[in-house]
Amino acid sequence: MKRVVIALGGNALGNTPEEQKERVKHSARSIVDFVQSGVQVLVCHGNGPQVGMIKKSMDITAKLDEKLPYVPFPECGSMSEGYIGFHLQNAIGNEFRARKMNDSVATLVTQVQVDAADPSFQRPTKPIGNFMSKEDADKLAAAGVAVVEDAGRGYRQVVASPAPVRIVEEEAVRKLIDQGVTVIAGGGGGVPVVEKDGVLTGIDAVIDKDFTSVKLAETIDADVVVILTAVEKVAIRFGTPDQLWLDTLTTTEARKYIEDKEFAEGSMLPKISAAIRFAESKPGRRALITSLEKAKEGLEGSTGTWIQA
């Protein structure tokens, strides 16, 4: 049976709990389409807007009442895994029942080990949370929080984005998949942890969910990683009059386009980089980049951009 890992972006999930509950219903239909066609599915999702909302809420609450504790970022990340996982799990389960399918779905709060010496900790770049004014950004910066201007839309907090080294719960993930369970894991890229003297400890960071998706795909020996984004296909010369949509890419071609700076950092670049890694991890593995709406057609070969070695 074919195994597929689906990487779902956090921005596609909405900005409020009610909005998210509605949007995941659409995601659930696409995911269950795959399951119904005989594909084993693991879902990994982003959490940028959600973890920022949770962190901001926790910080404001702690400031208003000194009796309430400060909640560190890793704990906020785990909350976002549970919060988003609940909505996805609920929607997928409801879709299974609506189709009279006797399938199971489970969310696994996932720790992902990173290297404490990863160079990204010296240069935080991963935006989290809501946009803020320059005045608010200056206040955070004065308190030692890394803040950047984001694409002319305002200022956002940034944290390190280290590479995933190991899925801590990899054995649990494999056992669930082997039992035919649709698994939601590595939400938000997973909760980053570092090891010291045999002890794992959470650390302030956000792992790119596309790279965690690839690590999960390697863990379960998946055939395909489907990286979902806002566009149906990858393009070069994006946004120009001679923009060109791509149906296929070899990893060699993809690397050349990266050298030519065809893909925006923080947008398409990490998706292409993750796709290259997976396609080269084992003969026959491929990655598909497309939109959620076109995911089923993409897997059938009628759209999307396929990356292979």
Backbone bond lengths (Angstrom), bond angles and torsions (degrees), N, CA, C in turn:
res aa  C-N    CA-C-N  psi(-1)  N-CA   C-N-CA  omega(-1)  CA-C   N-CA-C  phi
1 M - - - 1.460 - - 1.536 109.64 -
2 K 1.335 117.02 135.51 1.449 121.12 -179.83 1.526 110.65 -68.40
3 R 1.347 115.44 138.12 1.462 121.11 176.59 1.523 108.99 -112.77
4 V 1.337 115.18 131.42 1.456 121.46 -176.13 1.523 109.53 -129.77
5 V 1.325 116.11 134.36 1.456 121.60 171.59 1.517 108.15 -104.42
6 I 1.327 116.26 128.18 1.461 121.95 -179.37 1.521 108.47 -108.82
7 A 1.333 116.47 123.32 1.463 122.23 178.43 1.527 108.37 -101.61
8 L 1.317 115.81 109.26 1.470 122.95 -174.69 1.521 109.53 -104.04
9 G 1.318 118.23 126.70 1.464 122.00 -176.73 1.519 113.45 -71.56
10 G 1.339 116.03 142.01 1.462 120.97 178.91 1.511 112.96 -65.02
11 N 1.336 117.48 -31.62 1.463 120.18 179.98 1.525 112.35 -69.24
12 A 1.335 117.22 -17.69 1.465 121.16 178.97 1.530 111.70 -80.51
13 L 1.342 116.38 -4.04 1.462 120.34 -173.71 1.517 113.87 -98.79
14 G 1.348 117.35 -0.73 1.453 119.12 178.65 1.518 112.72 91.07
15 N 1.342 115.85 176.26 1.456 121.33 -174.15 1.522 114.39 -113.07
16 T 1.330 116.85 -6.71 1.465 120.85 179.22 1.531 108.34 -133.16
17 P 1.341 117.67 160.08 1.467 119.44 177.71 1.529 113.00 -56.81
18 E 1.322 117.40 -42.25 1.463 119.58 -178.22 1.533 111.12 -67.77
19 E 1.321 116.10 -41.41 1.468 119.90 177.90 1.522 110.16 -63.71
20 Q 1.334 115.99 -40.32 1.462 119.98 -179.46 1.524 111.43 -64.69
21 K 1.324 117.10 -41.69 1.472 120.20 -179.59 1.520 111.20 -60.22
22 E 1.320 116.69 -35.32 1.463 120.04 179.05 1.532 111.02 -73.82
23 R 1.320 116.00 -42.44 1.469 118.98 -176.58 1.523 112.43 -68.61
24 V 1.329 117.91 -36.02 1.464 118.87 -178.06 1.527 111.84 -68.88
25 K 1.323 117.67 -20.02 1.465 119.04 175.88 1.532 110.03 -61.45
26 H 1.336 115.77 -39.93 1.463 120.09 178.48 1.520 110.24 -67.83
27 S 1.346 116.15 -43.61 1.463 120.17 177.88 1.517 110.57 -60.10
28 A 1.338 116.01 -41.51 1.465 121.02 -178.00 1.521 111.52 -61.42
29 R 1.322 117.14 -39.62 1.474 119.55 179.90 1.528 110.72 -61.88
30 S 1.337 116.52 -43.02 1.466 119.94 179.43 1.527 110.97 -65.63
31 I 1.332 116.62 -41.50 1.464 120.67 -179.33 1.526 110.61 -64.91
32 V 1.322 116.28 -43.74 1.469 120.05 -178.67 1.526 110.85 -69.52
33 D 1.325 117.42 -28.96 1.473 119.76 173.00 1.525 110.18 -55.80
34 F 1.341 116.22 -44.06 1.464 120.42 179.09 1.519 111.00 -63.10
35 V 1.331 116.30 -47.39 1.468 121.00 -178.07 1.520 110.06 -60.92
36 Q 1.323 115.48 -43.09 1.465 120.25 -178.57 1.526 111.74 -64.83
37 S 1.332 116.64 -26.36 1.468 120.17 179.41 1.527 112.16 -84.14
38 G 1.349 116.76 1.35 1.452 120.42 176.68 1.518 114.87 98.13
39 V 1.331 117.27 14.83 1.461 122.20 -179.85 1.533 109.53 -97.64
40 Q 1.322 116.60 135.88 1.455 120.55 172.01 1.522 108.56 -84.71
41 V 1.344 115.85 132.17 1.460 120.09 -170.95 1.524 111.99 -122.54
42 L 1.332 115.25 135.41 1.453 122.38 166.36 1.520 107.11 -120.14
43 V 1.331 116.93 130.61 1.461 122.08 -177.62 1.527 109.37 -108.13
44 C 1.317 115.50 128.76 1.461 122.08 172.55 1.531 106.42 -120.80
45 H 1.314 117.72 135.48 1.470 119.67 -175.11 1.524 111.26 -128.78
46 G 1.327 115.19 158.86 1.452 121.16 173.56 1.516 111.34 -80.64
47 N 1.356 116.53 175.29 1.465 119.16 179.56 1.519 112.39 -154.64
48 G 1.350 117.16 15.90 1.463 119.74 -174.76 1.519 114.75 -50.39
49 P 1.341 119.22 -57.16 1.467 119.38 179.71 1.530 112.27 -64.34
50 Q 1.331 116.32 -37.96 1.466 120.16 -173.42 1.523 112.68 -71.13
51 V 1.342 117.23 -45.23 1.461 118.62 -179.37 1.528 110.27 -67.84
52 G 1.327 116.92 -32.72 1.461 119.53 175.67 1.518 112.05 -64.54
53 M 1.330 116.32 -41.36 1.464 121.29 177.89 1.518 110.76 -62.28
54 I 1.340 116.20 -44.39 1.462 120.84 -179.14 1.528 110.52 -64.94
55 K 1.318 117.02 -46.20 1.458 121.47 -178.74 1.529 111.15 -61.75
56 K 1.327 115.68 -45.02 1.466 120.08 -179.79 1.525 110.68 -62.40
57 S 1.331 116.76 -43.09 1.462 120.92 179.49 1.525 111.27 -62.36
58 M 1.327 115.76 -43.03 1.459 120.33 179.87 1.529 111.37 -64.93
59 D 1.328 116.58 -41.39 1.457 120.42 -179.43 1.526 111.50 -65.64
60 I 1.337 116.18 -43.34 1.468 119.98 179.52 1.522 110.66 -63.07
61 T 1.326 116.44 -43.76 1.461 121.22 -179.15 1.525 111.55 -62.37
62 A 1.337 115.85 -42.72 1.468 120.01 179.95 1.527 111.55 -64.36
63 K 1.340 116.56 -34.06 1.464 120.14 178.97 1.528 111.18 -72.01
64 L 1.328 117.04 -32.88 1.465 121.02 -177.84 1.520 111.72 -75.89
65 D 1.313 117.82 -28.39 1.470 121.30 -177.91 1.525 108.56 -136.04
66 E 1.329 115.71 107.93 1.465 120.17 -175.61 1.524 112.97 -66.17
67 K 1.334 116.96 -13.79 1.460 120.25 178.29 1.528 112.00 -78.51
68 L 1.346 115.64 -17.59 1.464 119.61 -179.61 1.525 109.41 -87.39
69 P 1.330 117.25 140.65 1.473 120.21 -174.06 1.521 112.64 -77.61
70 Y 1.328 114.83 155.14 1.456 122.10 169.54 1.530 107.62 -72.91
71 V 1.340 117.36 132.93 1.463 121.51 -178.88 1.523 109.39 -106.28
72 P 1.334 118.55 116.02 1.466 121.60 -177.91 1.529 112.42 -65.65
73 F 1.329 114.77 162.91 1.461 120.60 -176.45 1.528 113.93 -62.45
74 P 1.352 120.11 -42.36 1.468 118.66 179.53 1.537 112.39 -58.31
75 E 1.337 116.38 -37.96 1.465 119.02 178.50 1.528 110.87 -66.03
76 C 1.343 116.35 -36.74 1.467 119.51 176.24 1.526 110.79 -64.69
77 G 1.348 115.86 -37.10 1.459 119.30 177.01 1.514 112.10 -62.78
78 S 1.343 116.29 -40.77 1.467 119.22 179.13 1.529 110.92 -67.48
79 M 1.342 116.24 -34.96 1.471 119.28 176.10 1.525 110.62 -62.47
80 S 1.330 116.66 -40.59 1.464 119.51 -179.84 1.527 111.06 -66.86
81 E 1.330 116.72 -35.29 1.475 119.65 175.73 1.518 110.71 -60.18
82 G 1.342 115.89 -46.04 1.459 119.45 -179.67 1.509 112.72 -67.98
83 Y 1.321 116.37 -40.99 1.472 122.65 -177.36 1.533 111.43 -65.60
84 I 1.333 116.16 -50.78 1.462 119.57 179.46 1.525 110.32 -70.85
85 G 1.343 115.84 -40.32 1.456 119.65 179.20 1.517 112.28 -59.70
86 F 1.328 116.50 -40.39 1.465 120.31 177.53 1.518 111.23 -58.77
87 H 1.337 116.90 -47.45 1.464 119.70 -178.18 1.532 111.32 -64.87
88 L 1.339 116.57 -42.94 1.469 119.26 178.86 1.523 111.16 -66.16
89 Q 1.321 115.95 -45.31 1.467 120.79 -179.20 1.525 110.96 -62.03
90 N 1.320 115.92 -41.84 1.460 121.01 178.87 1.527 110.85 -63.26
91 A 1.336 116.62 -46.33 1.465 120.76 -177.80 1.523 111.85 -67.14
92 I 1.344 116.91 -41.97 1.465 120.14 178.95 1.521 110.44 -65.95
93 G 1.333 116.96 -42.44 1.461 120.48 177.77 1.518 112.17 -61.30
94 N 1.334 116.55 -42.11 1.464 120.29 177.79 1.521 111.31 -63.43
95 E 1.339 115.94 -37.18 1.468 119.97 179.21 1.524 110.43 -68.81
96 F 1.338 117.37 -39.52 1.470 120.39 174.85 1.527 110.25 -56.99
97 R 1.334 115.28 -47.89 1.477 119.54 -177.85 1.526 111.45 -65.37
98 A 1.326 116.98 -39.07 1.461 120.43 -179.82 1.525 111.30 -62.96
99 R 1.335 116.46 -30.47 1.466 121.02 -179.59 1.535 112.48 -95.92
100 K 1.335 115.47 7.10 1.479 121.20 179.53 1.530 111.10 59.26
101 M 1.342 116.30 37.72 1.464 121.95 179.04 1.534 109.14 -97.96
102 N 1.299 115.64 134.21 1.468 120.68 -178.67 1.534 109.90 -93.90
103 D 1.346 115.62 57.90 1.459 121.89 -177.43 1.529 110.46 -113.36
104 S 1.328 115.62 157.42 1.461 121.24 -178.94 1.518 110.47 -116.45
105 V 1.331 115.08 153.26 1.454 121.60 176.57 1.522 107.92 -136.79
106 A 1.332 116.91 142.17 1.461 120.78 -179.04 1.521 110.26 -145.02
107 T 1.334 115.19 143.55 1.462 121.99 175.66 1.520 109.50 -102.58
108 L 1.318 116.52 133.41 1.456 121.49 179.20 1.523 109.22 -119.74
109 V 1.342 116.60 112.43 1.465 119.73 173.48 1.523 106.88 -64.16
110 T 1.325 116.07 121.20 1.457 121.49 -165.42 1.524 112.21 -116.88
111 Q 1.322 115.56 127.29 1.462 121.21 171.65 1.533 108.27 -91.62
112 V 1.312 115.93 138.03 1.460 120.80 178.54 1.526 108.08 -125.77
113 Q 1.323 115.29 119.09 1.459 119.64 -178.25 1.525 110.54 -74.67
114 V 1.340 115.73 136.18 1.459 122.46 175.10 1.526 108.55 -125.54
115 D 1.317 115.55 167.89 1.458 121.39 -179.94 1.531 108.73 -90.17
116 A 1.330 116.82 123.38 1.472 120.73 -179.74 1.524 111.80 -61.06
117 A 1.338 116.53 -21.51 1.461 120.78 179.29 1.525 112.74 -94.42
118 D 1.329 117.42 8.79 1.463 120.55 178.74 1.537 108.95 -56.12
119 P 1.331 117.84 130.32 1.475 120.42 -176.64 1.525 114.44 -61.14
120 S 1.335 118.19 -19.14 1.460 120.18 -179.18 1.531 112.21 -62.56
121 F 1.338 117.16 -23.78 1.461 119.31 179.73 1.533 111.85 -68.89
122 Q 1.329 116.06 -18.44 1.461 119.82 176.98 1.528 111.78 -88.49
123 R 1.345 115.49 -11.10 1.471 119.44 -178.04 1.536 109.53 -144.82
124 P 1.340 117.36 78.89 1.469 120.26 -179.62 1.527 111.33 -62.07
125 T 1.325 116.85 132.68 1.468 120.62 -177.68 1.527 113.83 -135.25
126 K 1.328 118.27 -9.32 1.472 120.46 -171.37 1.531 110.38 -86.57
127 P 1.358 118.62 111.90 1.466 120.01 -179.96 1.531 111.41 -69.96
128 I 1.318 116.18 139.61 1.463 121.30 174.64 1.523 109.00 -135.82
129 G 1.312 115.38 155.58 1.459 120.04 172.45 1.514 114.21 77.33
130 N 1.330 113.91 -171.97 1.456 121.60 -175.91 1.529 111.82 -79.64
131 F 1.326 115.71 161.54 1.455 120.55 172.76 1.524 109.42 -72.11
132 M 1.329 115.78 150.20 1.462 120.03 -178.92 1.526 109.44 -137.84
133 S 1.340 115.14 165.20 1.460 120.67 178.20 1.523 110.18 -74.52
134 K 1.323 116.22 166.58 1.464 120.22 178.02 1.530 110.25 -64.37
135 E 1.318 116.39 -35.44 1.469 120.35 179.76 1.530 110.27 -61.49
136 D 1.334 116.63 -47.74 1.463 119.95 179.54 1.528 110.85 -66.68
137 A 1.335 115.76 -37.65 1.464 119.84 179.13 1.529 110.89 -63.24
138 D 1.336 116.39 -40.68 1.467 120.56 179.14 1.523 111.61 -62.82
139 K 1.327 116.51 -36.75 1.466 120.61 178.64 1.528 110.81 -64.81
140 L 1.349 115.54 -43.89 1.468 119.51 178.81 1.530 110.97 -64.91
141 A 1.328 115.07 -42.24 1.460 119.15 -179.21 1.528 110.57 -61.99
142 A 1.341 116.48 -38.53 1.468 120.89 178.47 1.526 111.33 -64.52
143 A 1.350 115.97 -26.02 1.466 120.87 179.16 1.527 112.09 -88.13
144 G 1.340 116.51 3.99 1.457 120.26 177.13 1.509 115.33 93.02
145 V 1.344 117.40 8.68 1.461 121.74 179.08 1.527 108.97 -89.60
146 A 1.331 117.13 133.42 1.469 121.44 179.30 1.527 109.82 -74.93
147 V 1.331 116.59 125.96 1.462 122.63 -178.03 1.528 108.53 -135.05
148 V 1.344 116.24 141.48 1.466 119.99 177.46 1.522 110.31 -134.53
149 E 1.318 115.41 157.39 1.454 121.75 171.34 1.524 107.29 -79.22
150 D 1.328 117.08 131.62 1.468 121.65 -171.43 1.522 111.11 -115.99
151 A 1.333 115.04 98.39 1.475 123.05 170.10 1.525 113.63 54.28
152 G 1.333 117.25 35.03 1.454 120.74 177.40 1.516 115.23 73.46
153 R 1.338 116.45 6.43 1.467 119.86 -176.07 1.528 113.09 -99.83
154 G 1.320 116.32 -3.79 1.455 119.80 -177.08 1.516 109.79 133.11
155 Y 1.337 115.56 -167.17 1.466 120.96 -177.77 1.525 110.11 -112.01
156 R 1.345 114.64 146.51 1.462 120.13 178.35 1.520 110.20 -138.99
157 Q 1.328 115.31 151.94 1.452 119.77 173.09 1.528 108.70 -69.76
158 V 1.329 116.39 145.84 1.458 120.72 175.31 1.528 109.98 -126.79
159 V 1.325 115.44 145.97 1.462 121.65 175.87 1.522 108.00 -128.87
160 A 1.313 116.54 170.48 1.458 121.36 179.12 1.529 110.84 -66.29
161 S 1.336 115.66 151.61 1.465 121.16 177.71 1.530 109.03 -127.76
162 P 1.344 116.99 76.10 1.471 120.29 -177.46 1.525 112.18 -73.54
163 A 1.318 115.45 161.27 1.466 121.12 177.74 1.527 109.97 -77.65
164 P 1.329 117.78 141.55 1.468 119.99 176.11 1.524 110.78 -70.85
165 V 1.318 116.00 135.95 1.463 121.36 178.74 1.522 110.97 -101.81
166 R 1.339 116.17 -41.89 1.468 120.18 -174.95 1.516 110.37 -156.99
167 I 1.329 116.40 138.97 1.465 121.45 171.48 1.525 106.83 -82.50
168 V 1.314 117.55 114.15 1.469 120.75 -175.21 1.529 110.56 -62.63
169 E 1.306 117.57 -40.71 1.472 121.86 -178.34 1.526 112.54 -92.98
170 E 1.338 117.28 30.21 1.461 120.23 -174.41 1.529 112.97 -58.62
171 E 1.322 118.05 -37.10 1.461 120.35 -179.00 1.529 110.83 -66.91
172 A 1.328 116.37 -39.87 1.473 120.11 177.75 1.527 110.57 -64.53
173 V 1.328 116.42 -41.38 1.468 120.71 178.29 1.527 110.49 -60.01
174 R 1.339 116.34 -47.38 1.470 120.01 -179.63 1.521 111.71 -61.30
175 K 1.334 117.70 -43.23 1.463 120.54 -178.78 1.526 111.83 -63.42
176 L 1.328 116.63 -40.09 1.463 119.57 178.69 1.527 110.86 -65.32
177 I 1.322 116.79 -45.21 1.467 120.55 179.57 1.524 110.55 -63.35
178 D 1.331 116.72 -41.88 1.474 120.56 179.73 1.524 111.86 -62.30
179 Q 1.343 116.70 -26.31 1.463 121.26 177.57 1.533 112.31 -86.59
180 G 1.325 117.19 2.73 1.458 120.44 177.65 1.513 114.96 83.95
181 V 1.340 116.90 13.04 1.464 120.73 179.56 1.528 109.54 -79.81
182 T 1.333 117.18 137.37 1.462 121.26 169.71 1.526 107.00 -77.10
183 V 1.316 117.37 120.05 1.457 122.07 -170.69 1.527 111.19 -108.81
184 I 1.328 115.56 136.47 1.465 122.70 171.07 1.524 105.65 -109.95
185 A 1.327 117.44 114.44 1.463 120.86 -174.03 1.521 110.31 -145.96
186 G 1.330 115.37 162.18 1.466 119.76 177.71 1.503 113.45 64.96
187 G 1.328 117.15 27.43 1.462 120.58 -178.16 1.521 111.98 -56.94
188 G 1.341 115.84 132.87 1.453 120.26 -177.64 1.511 112.61 67.71
189 G 1.327 116.53 17.37 1.459 120.72 -174.65 1.509 112.77 88.20
190 G 1.350 116.39 -0.59 1.456 121.39 -177.48 1.519 111.14 88.64
191 V 1.337 116.71 164.28 1.465 121.07 176.39 1.530 107.69 -82.72
192 P 1.334 118.73 116.94 1.462 120.14 -177.76 1.537 111.22 -69.47
193 V 1.320 115.98 132.42 1.458 121.18 176.96 1.532 108.68 -133.09
194 V 1.332 115.48 150.43 1.459 120.96 174.99 1.524 108.15 -119.81
195 E 1.319 116.01 153.07 1.458 121.15 -177.93 1.525 110.93 -106.70
196 K 1.315 115.45 133.95 1.464 121.47 174.05 1.519 108.22 -144.11
197 D 1.311 115.93 121.81 1.468 121.89 179.98 1.529 111.46 56.15
198 G 1.337 116.00 37.93 1.459 120.63 176.99 1.510 115.24 80.32
199 V 1.343 117.42 3.48 1.462 121.59 -178.69 1.525 109.53 -111.91
200 L 1.334 116.68 131.35 1.455 121.98 177.12 1.524 109.81 -92.55
201 T 1.351 116.49 133.27 1.461 122.25 -178.47 1.516 109.63 -133.84
202 G 1.345 117.41 137.31 1.453 121.52 177.78 1.516 111.58 -64.44
203 I 1.348 116.07 150.07 1.460 121.39 -179.09 1.528 109.38 -139.49
204 D 1.351 116.98 148.32 1.462 121.37 -179.75 1.522 110.18 -68.20
205 A 1.302 117.01 109.58 1.469 122.38 179.91 1.523 108.27 -175.07
206 V 1.323 115.52 165.24 1.467 122.29 171.19 1.521 107.22 -131.72
207 I 1.321 116.69 118.32 1.468 120.70 176.51 1.524 107.90 -83.15
208 D 1.309 116.82 133.57 1.464 119.98 178.66 1.521 109.37 -60.11
209 K 1.324 116.17 125.22 1.466 119.89 -174.13 1.520 112.92 -64.36
210 D 1.345 117.78 -24.26 1.459 119.63 178.31 1.526 110.93 -67.89
211 F 1.336 117.29 -38.11 1.462 120.69 178.36 1.534 110.95 -72.86
212 T 1.333 116.77 -36.35 1.464 119.17 174.94 1.524 110.40 -66.16
213 S 1.325 117.16 -36.64 1.468 121.10 177.23 1.522 110.65 -58.77
214 V 1.337 115.91 -42.12 1.463 120.33 178.83 1.528 110.50 -65.95
215 K 1.329 116.97 -42.00 1.461 120.50 178.43 1.530 110.68 -62.51
216 L 1.326 117.30 -40.40 1.466 121.34 176.52 1.529 110.56 -65.95
217 A 1.326 116.09 -40.03 1.472 120.30 179.44 1.517 111.11 -62.58
218 E 1.331 116.53 -39.68 1.461 120.18 176.48 1.531 110.29 -65.94
219 T 1.323 116.05 -37.10 1.472 121.54 -178.94 1.525 112.08 -61.65
220 I 1.349 116.40 -41.45 1.466 119.47 -176.80 1.525 112.31 -98.48
221 D 1.346 116.70 6.96 1.465 122.23 -178.81 1.529 110.75 56.66
222 A 1.328 115.75 51.87 1.465 121.37 179.99 1.525 110.45 -72.54
223 D 1.317 114.83 156.94 1.461 121.17 177.67 1.526 111.64 -89.46
224 V 1.336 115.82 -34.40 1.465 121.54 -173.14 1.525 109.91 -140.37
225 V 1.328 116.34 141.50 1.459 122.30 166.58 1.521 107.09 -110.67
226 V 1.326 116.47 126.28 1.463 121.90 177.37 1.518 107.47 -105.34
227 I 1.326 116.54 111.80 1.460 122.01 -179.60 1.523 107.84 -101.01
228 L 1.320 115.48 113.29 1.461 120.90 -174.82 1.524 110.71 -92.59
229 T 1.323 115.21 139.12 1.452 121.27 -178.94 1.520 109.26 -144.46
230 A 1.341 117.02 -170.12 1.464 119.88 -173.84 1.524 112.72 -81.99
231 V 1.329 117.71 -13.16 1.461 120.72 -176.37 1.528 110.38 -116.77
232 E 1.342 114.56 157.34 1.466 120.30 -176.80 1.520 112.89 -73.90
233 K 1.342 116.34 -31.22 1.460 121.15 -178.99 1.528 109.74 -142.03
234 V 1.321 114.71 163.99 1.456 121.54 172.71 1.528 108.52 -79.24
235 A 1.333 116.56 144.69 1.458 120.39 178.61 1.523 110.27 -129.59
236 I 1.306 115.09 151.11 1.469 120.19 167.00 1.525 107.05 -106.54
237 R 1.310 115.17 157.73 1.475 121.93 -174.02 1.537 109.95 54.27
238 F 1.342 114.75 39.67 1.470 122.11 -173.68 1.531 111.05 -58.08
239 G 1.319 115.37 132.67 1.458 121.10 176.59 1.517 115.37 81.13
240 T 1.343 117.11 6.64 1.462 121.14 178.95 1.529 109.25 -108.96
241 P 1.323 117.85 166.23 1.471 119.87 179.59 1.532 113.79 -59.82
242 D 1.340 117.44 -28.87 1.469 119.26 -179.90 1.534 112.18 -103.45
243 Q 1.329 115.22 32.34 1.472 120.95 175.41 1.524 110.23 -56.49
244 L 1.357 115.62 139.21 1.463 120.19 -178.09 1.524 109.66 -129.81
245 W 1.330 117.01 120.64 1.462 122.34 177.12 1.528 108.92 -81.20
246 L 1.326 116.32 141.55 1.460 121.15 -175.04 1.530 111.21 -112.23
247 D 1.326 116.33 130.78 1.468 121.44 176.46 1.523 111.25 -85.11
248 T 1.329 116.36 -39.55 1.461 121.59 -178.94 1.522 109.59 -138.26
249 L 1.333 114.30 156.03 1.454 121.36 176.75 1.521 108.21 -145.86
250 T 1.306 118.05 131.82 1.458 119.26 167.56 1.523 107.02 -82.89
251 T 1.315 116.49 160.18 1.458 118.84 179.14 1.530 110.81 -64.73
252 T 1.326 116.96 -30.47 1.468 120.55 176.85 1.525 110.53 -65.59
253 E 1.342 116.12 -45.08 1.467 120.09 177.87 1.518 110.76 -63.34
254 A 1.328 116.22 -41.14 1.460 120.49 -178.86 1.527 111.19 -62.17
255 R 1.335 116.11 -41.77 1.472 119.79 178.07 1.534 111.62 -63.32
256 K 1.320 116.02 -38.29 1.478 119.72 178.76 1.533 109.84 -64.25
257 Y 1.328 116.77 -41.99 1.466 119.63 178.79 1.530 111.14 -65.55
258 I 1.338 116.86 -35.02 1.462 120.35 176.67 1.527 109.78 -63.52
259 E 1.351 116.63 -44.32 1.463 121.23 177.56 1.533 110.95 -59.62
260 D 1.325 115.96 -35.06 1.463 121.12 179.57 1.526 112.62 -82.24
261 K 1.335 116.11 3.74 1.480 123.28 178.45 1.529 112.17 57.85
262 E 1.332 115.33 42.66 1.466 120.56 178.22 1.525 112.62 -77.25
263 F 1.337 117.30 -20.83 1.466 120.24 -172.93 1.526 110.51 -115.63
264 A 1.328 115.62 132.75 1.466 121.19 -175.18 1.523 111.85 -70.83
265 E 1.326 116.14 133.55 1.460 121.49 176.93 1.529 108.65 -66.19
266 G 1.324 116.54 135.95 1.461 120.45 -179.27 1.516 113.09 82.11
267 S 1.329 117.31 -0.37 1.464 121.10 179.26 1.529 109.32 -128.20
268 M 1.336 117.66 -94.98 1.460 120.22 -178.38 1.526 112.90 -81.61
269 L 1.335 117.82 -26.94 1.467 120.56 -175.50 1.530 113.22 -56.98
270 P 1.360 120.22 -50.34 1.469 118.00 -179.91 1.530 113.14 -64.05
271 K 1.321 117.17 -28.90 1.465 119.97 178.42 1.532 110.35 -68.37
272 I 1.326 116.07 -43.96 1.461 120.17 177.91 1.522 110.22 -64.85
273 S 1.324 117.09 -43.36 1.466 121.00 -179.17 1.525 110.97 -62.45
274 A 1.347 116.65 -42.00 1.461 120.50 178.40 1.523 110.80 -66.28
275 A 1.334 116.86 -39.32 1.465 121.07 178.99 1.529 110.68 -63.30
276 I 1.329 117.34 -40.62 1.472 121.10 177.95 1.519 109.78 -61.12
277 R 1.320 116.07 -46.93 1.467 119.59 -177.71 1.526 111.04 -58.86
278 F 1.341 116.78 -45.73 1.459 118.76 -177.78 1.520 111.25 -68.06
279 A 1.327 117.27 -44.13 1.472 120.69 -177.92 1.522 111.92 -61.03
280 E 1.329 116.80 -28.90 1.457 119.83 -178.44 1.527 113.42 -96.50
281 S 1.335 116.64 0.02 1.469 119.68 -175.43 1.528 112.89 -76.99
282 K 1.342 117.45 -22.26 1.455 121.17 -179.50 1.528 108.27 -165.79
283 P 1.331 119.04 140.58 1.464 120.52 179.17 1.532 111.94 -55.38
284 G 1.329 115.80 135.93 1.456 121.26 177.01 1.518 115.14 93.08
285 R 1.328 117.07 -12.72 1.463 119.29 179.96 1.529 110.18 -78.42
286 R 1.346 114.75 142.52 1.463 120.24 -179.52 1.519 109.74 -137.03
287 A 1.323 115.62 157.84 1.465 121.37 175.10 1.521 108.65 -123.49
288 L 1.316 115.47 144.50 1.465 122.48 178.37 1.523 108.97 -121.00
289 I 1.322 116.82 128.67 1.462 121.75 174.04 1.517 108.26 -113.07
290 T 1.334 115.96 122.08 1.464 120.67 -179.61 1.528 108.81 -162.27
291 S 1.318 116.61 -174.40 1.459 121.36 178.56 1.526 109.91 -92.21
292 L 1.333 116.27 160.37 1.465 120.61 178.09 1.523 110.75 -58.12
293 E 1.329 115.67 -41.14 1.460 120.00 -176.92 1.530 112.48 -63.55
294 K 1.322 116.30 -26.50 1.465 121.03 -176.12 1.527 112.91 -108.50
295 A 1.330 117.37 10.10 1.467 120.33 -174.03 1.525 112.16 -60.54
296 K 1.331 117.51 -44.93 1.466 120.30 -178.34 1.531 110.22 -63.87
297 E 1.347 116.67 -45.82 1.455 119.62 178.40 1.533 110.96 -63.68
298 G 1.333 115.45 -34.70 1.453 119.57 178.20 1.512 112.33 -62.19
299 L 1.324 116.53 -46.30 1.462 120.25 179.14 1.523 111.51 -64.58
300 E 1.322 115.73 -27.60 1.464 120.06 177.65 1.530 111.66 -80.52
301 G 1.347 116.58 -8.16 1.460 120.78 175.17 1.505 115.95 94.48
302 S 1.343 118.24 8.97 1.457 119.60 -175.21 1.522 113.86 -96.98
303 T 1.343 118.68 -7.89 1.460 120.50 177.74 1.525 109.10 -160.73
304 G 1.328 116.52 -174.68 1.445 121.82 -178.87 1.527 111.86 81.66
305 T 1.326 116.07 175.52 1.458 121.74 177.56 1.528 108.55 -115.24
306 W 1.323 116.12 121.24 1.465 122.07 179.44 1.531 109.50 -96.06
307 I 1.337 115.43 132.92 1.466 121.63 177.30 1.523 108.48 -115.15
308 Q 1.324 116.66 127.85 1.466 120.39 178.51 1.518 110.00 -147.80
309 A 1.318 116.42 158.47 1.476 121.15 -177.78 1.522 110.67 -70.13
